[in-house]
């Protein structure tokens, strides 16, 4: 009977060890899932931060380019205005003469 008791005792201990191992495995899996979610959230936050920085930099660059183009446009308009003022009388006279001569 001692052998049977020893076998049953070993079997009970083995079952308890298996149960403990299964519990530990479930706990590890749960912690791994939580860690995975945390890592995903951290990555998503970092991506959002970088996208925001990129968007801000692009908006700033676009605004600077628009300002530069606006300055160039104003400079060209001033040149045209000066050219018009310098040549207006001559152009009026040329157009007038062209109409009269016909």
Secondary structure, 3 states (H helix, E strand, C coil): CHHHHHHHHHHHHHHHHHHHHHHHHHHHHHHHHHHHHHHHHHHHHHHHHHHHHHHHHHHHHHHHHHHHHHHHHHHHHHHHHHHHHHHHHHHHHHHHHHHHHC
